[in-house]
């Protein structure tokens, strides 16, 4: 095997739609803030801030499209939402997907583990295929 790259599927389809919806809702709310019969006075800055909150929430939703796993002969790189880790195969004790877990994980020495958000249970068949390929690489490079 050369290089294996795995990314989640469903979240990469859902997150952009959610991001657009968040921006749209907060822009509409921001526009409607100027005409409230409550007696409260909202300025243009408040309306812009409401749209800005929508953009910030959309950016947060798009962060869920970042997870990726990249494995090669030297080791495995796990990029989750914020942090990226690189492990040589010698440190990876096991690749597993615990029952009821949302994503796979790499078992490391001293009872530590790293979640692999790129392999998600919601991806069903894609996750099964990804686990088979990753376990095959683990078996090949940890001999």
SVG drawing of the C-alpha trace seen along z (x, -y; Angstrom):
<svg xmlns="http://www.w3.org/2000/svg" viewBox="-45 -53 54 62">
<polyline fill="none" stroke="black" stroke-width="0.4" points="0.0,0.0 1.2,-3.5 -0.7,-6.2 -4.2,-6.0 -6.2,-9.2 -9.6,-9.0 -12.1,-11.8 -15.6,-11.7 -18.4,-11.8 -21.7,-12.8 -20.4,-15.7 -18.7,-17.1 -22.2,-17.3 -24.2,-18.5 -21.8,-21.2 -21.8,-23.5 -25.6,-23.4 -25.8,-24.2 -23.3,-27.0 -25.3,-28.7 -28.5,-28.2 -26.9,-29.8 -25.7,-32.8 -29.1,-33.3 -31.0,-33.0 -28.8,-35.4 -28.8,-38.0 -32.6,-37.8 -32.8,-38.2 -30.3,-41.1 -32.4,-42.8 -35.6,-42.3 -34.1,-43.7 -34.6,-47.2 -38.4,-46.9 -39.3,-45.4 -42.4,-46.5 -40.9,-45.7 -39.7,-49.2 -36.1,-48.2 -33.9,-50.2 -31.4,-48.3 -28.8,-50.2 -27.1,-49.3 -24.1,-48.0 -26.4,-45.5 -27.8,-44.3 -24.2,-43.9 -23.2,-42.1 -26.1,-39.6 -24.9,-38.8 -21.4,-38.5 -22.5,-35.9 -24.1,-34.0 -20.8,-34.0 -18.8,-32.9 -21.2,-30.0 -21.0,-29.0 -17.2,-29.0 -17.5,-26.8 -19.8,-24.4 -17.3,-24.2 -14.5,-23.2 -16.2,-19.8 -15.1,-19.2 -11.4,-19.3 -10.9,-15.7 -8.6,-13.6 -6.5,-10.5 -3.4,-10.0 -1.4,-6.8 1.8,-5.6 4.7,-3.3 6.2,-5.6 3.1,-6.1 -0.3,-7.6 -1.3,-11.3 -4.6,-12.2 -6.1,-15.6 -9.2,-16.2 -11.1,-19.5 -8.2,-21.6 -5.2,-19.4 -3.0,-17.3 -1.0,-14.3 1.6,-12.1 2.4,-8.7 4.9,-6.2 3.5,-2.7 5.6,-1.5 3.5,-3.6 0.1,-2.4 -0.8,0.7 -4.3,1.2 -6.8,-0.4 -10.3,0.1 -13.9,-1.2 -15.5,-0.7 -19.1,0.3 -21.3,-2.8 -18.5,-5.2 -19.0,-8.0 -15.6,-7.5 -12.6,-5.2 -9.5,-5.5 -5.8,-4.6 -4.7,-2.8 -1.3,-4.0 1.1,-2.9 0.2,-3.5 -3.6,-3.1 -3.8,-6.3 -5.7,-6.7 -6.4,-9.3 -9.9,-9.6 -9.9,-9.5 -12.8,-11.7 -12.2,-11.0 -13.8,-7.6 -17.3,-8.2 -20.0,-5.8 -22.5,-7.9 -20.6,-7.0 -21.6,-3.3 -20.1,-1.4 -17.4,-4.0 -16.3,-3.7 -16.2,0.1 -14.0,-0.1 -11.8,-2.7 -11.3,-0.5 -10.4,2.5 -7.8,0.6 -6.3,-1.0 -6.1,2.3 -4.4,3.9 -1.8,1.1 -1.4,1.4 -0.8,5.2 1.6,4.7 3.8,2.0 3.9,3.3 5.3,6.7"/>
</svg>
